[in-house]
Amino acid sequence: MKKKLIIVVFILLVLAFAVYKFLYKEHRDIASEDVTYVETVVQVFDAFQKDAQKANAKYLDQTIEISGKITNIDSQNKLITVDEKLSAKLTNGVPADLKLQNPVILKGRVVGYDDLLEEIQMDQCTIKK
């Protein structure tokens, strides 16, 4: 009887540990992850325009490197807009040397595509120089 009780308690502890690890995963560090795709803003935007489901399957929650020209800077909210088609939330804020119409390469996670604004959204972005 004691042996069965010990086995049941051991199994419960293993299951509890597995559930804990599943629920409380470590946060992703996008800056240190390998890039899945290297694209331009226009390429990714066109993919979403042609077939949003296929583009979501390809890009959603992926770490990508994307390039284009800066069209808007919102330093207060740590946001930049690239080619008027990508809204990127920067992790470390907007650098002082960033200027409108300058080319930029961003590394970040694709959060989705906003049909209403026709805009790709990314977060946890870092600027690659």
N, C-alpha and C positions, 0 to 999 in steps of 0.2 A: 504494500500500500504506500509506504514512504517513497519507494522508488518511482512509482507512477506519479506521485505528487511532485517530485523533483523534476521529472521529465516534463510535466505539464507547465510548471513554473518556468523552466528553462525555455520552452517553446514560446510561452507568452512574452518573456523578456526579449527574445529574438524578434518576434513580431512587433513588439512595441518599439524596439530600436529601428527596425526597418521602416515603420510608419513615420517615426520622428525624422529620419533622414530624408524620406520622400517629401514630407511637408515643409521642412525647414532646410531647403537646398541653399547652397551658397549663391550669392548674387553673381551674375555674369560680369566680367571685366572686359567690356568690348574693346577697350584700347589695347589689351594684350592678346586678344584673339586673332587668329589668322583670318585674312580676308577671303570670303567665298567668291565674290565677283568684283571685277574692276570695270566700271561702266561710266558713261557720261549721263548727265541729268536727262538729256534728250532721249537717249536709248531707253532708260528705265521708264520715262514718261510715255514714250510710244508703246512700250510693252503693256502698260496699264490701259492705255487708250484702245489698243487692239483687242485684248482679252484680259480683263481684270482678274478672272479666276486663275488663269494660267500664270499671270504675273504674281499674284498673291502666293501661289504655290512655290514659285521660284524665289521671290525676294523677301517675303514676309518673315520677320524675326531672324533675318540673316545679317551677318556683318559684311558690309560692302564698302568699297572705296569708290567714291563718285566725284566727278569733276564738272566744273562749270564756272560761270561768272557770277559774282556777287551782285544782286540787284536790290537788296534791302538789308539793313543792319538794325537790330533792336538790342542794344547793349544791356538795357535794364532787364529784359527777359531772357537774355542769353540766346537769342534767336537770330539766324541769318536766313535770307531767302536767296536761292541760287537759281538763275535763269527763269525767275518768276514761276517756277514749277516745283521747287523743292523747299520745304520749310524744315530747317535743321536746328535742333536744340543742342547747344554746345554744353559740354560737361564743365569745362573750366572757365567759361565766360568768353566774351569777345575780346581778342587781342587788340591793343591800341593801334597797331600798324595795319589793320584790315581796312581796305578802302573799297568803295563801290566800283563796280566794273572790273575789278581785279580778278584774275583767274584764281580758283581755289580748289584744293583736293581735300575732301572730307572722308573720314572713316567713321562709320556709325552703324546703328541698327535700324533697319526699315521697320517702321511701326505700321504703316498702311498707306492707303491712297484715299483721299477725300474727294468723292465724286462731285460734291457741291462746289467746292473751291477749285477743283481740278488741280490738286496739289499732292505731291508725294510728301510723306512725313517721316522724319527720322529723329531719333533721340540718341543720347549718349555719344554725341559726335565729338571728334577731335580733328583739329586741322593738321594736315600733313603738308610739309613744305618741301 
